[in-house]
Amino acid sequence: MNRLKIAQYIALGATAFSVIGVVLIGMFGSDVGAYLMAIGFIAGIVSYVFGGLGTAIKMAGGIAKWGWLVVPFPYDIMTFFLSFFTAIYVFIFIPIIPVRKAYKESMYY
């Protein structure tokens, strides 16, 4: 198996752990949800080690560039950094999005 296929399976598990953890914290406020989110976070980092980190940064940069175009001058710098770090935060807990995109891009080349 190639590295991106392995990263895809790890990212799928990490996303599942993170989403289930958020649901458990939201519904019950349990510590089990926090542990599941921690497992999802660590597995997401591992999936990025196998592949897809460049795609995640490129996607976050594309989201952040949106802030440069929409918001007027003094606020566009803050919007750029805020949207970039928010996208990175989301991609850490939901790594299947950039890893799957990296896998599909590698299939065409």
C-alpha positions, 0 to 999 in steps of 0.5 A, a space after each residue: 500500500 502506498 503512503 497516502 492510502 495508509 494516511 487516508 485510513 488513519 485520517 478516517 479513523 481520526 475524524 471518526 474519533 474526533 466527531 464522536 468525541 465532540 458529540 459525547 462532550 456536547 450531549 453528556 459532557 463526559 471525559 470519555 469524549 475528551 479522550 476520544 478527541 485526544 486520540 483523534 488529534 494524535 491520529 490526525 497528526 500521524 496521518 499528516 506524517 504519512 501524507 497530506 500535510 502540504 495539501 492541508 497547508 495549501 487548502 488553509 492558505 486558499 481559505 486565508 486568501 479569501 480574507 485578503 479579497 473580502 475585507 477592507 485593508 486594515 482588517 484583512 491582515 487579521 482576517 488572513 491569520 484568523 482564517 488560516 489558523 482556524 482552517 488548520 485547527 479544523 484540519 487537525 481534527 478532521 484530517 480526512 478532507 485534505 488527506 483524501 484530496 492529496 490521495 485523489 491528486 496523486 492518482 492523476 499524476 
